[in-house]
Amino acid sequence: MELWFTEKQTPGLGISCKVLQTLHRELTPF
């Protein structure tokens, strides 16, 4: 939910959040 709001407010933050999530998924086995 928070990611959607950030994307609407500032697209830059949304993209950065997505990148961080992808990196976190790659690093963590979950």
Residue frames relative to the residue before (quaternion, step in Angstrom):
aa qw qx qy qz dx dy dz
M 1.0000 0.0000 0.0000 0.0000 0.00 0.00 0.00
E 0.6681 0.5128 -0.3065 0.4436 3.60 0.86 -0.96
L 0.6322 0.5475 -0.3441 0.4268 3.58 0.97 -0.85
W 0.6390 0.5325 -0.3357 0.4420 3.59 0.95 -0.85
F 0.6572 0.5059 -0.3138 0.4622 3.58 0.93 -0.89
T 0.6540 0.5085 -0.3211 0.4589 3.60 0.91 -0.88
E 0.6367 0.5308 -0.3386 0.4453 3.59 0.97 -0.79
K 0.6646 0.4975 -0.3078 0.4648 3.59 0.96 -0.85
Q 0.6789 0.4805 -0.2909 0.4729 3.59 0.94 -0.88
T 0.7960 -0.0911 0.1016 0.5897 3.58 0.69 -1.10
P 0.3868 -0.7520 0.4873 0.2180 3.61 -0.44 1.21
G 0.5839 0.5970 -0.3711 0.4061 3.60 1.08 -0.67
L 0.6749 0.4909 -0.2971 0.4641 3.57 0.86 -0.96
G 0.6310 0.5505 -0.3352 0.4319 3.58 0.97 -0.85
I 0.6638 0.4988 -0.3013 0.4688 3.56 0.92 -0.94
S 0.6537 0.5152 -0.3166 0.4550 3.58 0.90 -0.92
C 0.6360 0.5281 -0.3261 0.4585 3.58 0.98 -0.84
K 0.6481 0.5164 -0.3215 0.4582 3.58 0.94 -0.88
V 0.6474 0.5166 -0.3171 0.4619 3.59 0.93 -0.90
L 0.6509 0.5107 -0.3174 0.4634 3.59 0.92 -0.89
Q 0.6443 0.5224 -0.3270 0.4527 3.59 0.96 -0.84
T 0.6598 0.5037 -0.3155 0.4597 3.59 0.89 -0.93
L 0.6541 0.5026 -0.3182 0.4673 3.60 0.92 -0.87
H 0.6459 0.5223 -0.3218 0.4544 3.58 0.94 -0.87
R 0.6462 0.5180 -0.3234 0.4577 3.60 0.96 -0.84
E 0.6548 0.5110 -0.3158 0.4587 3.58 0.98 -0.82
L 0.6796 0.4870 -0.2896 0.4659 3.58 0.98 -0.87
T 0.7485 0.3641 -0.2088 0.5134 3.58 0.89 -0.93
P 0.5053 -0.6729 0.4503 0.2985 3.62 -1.02 0.76
F 0.5185 0.6634 -0.4157 0.3439 3.61 1.20 -0.35
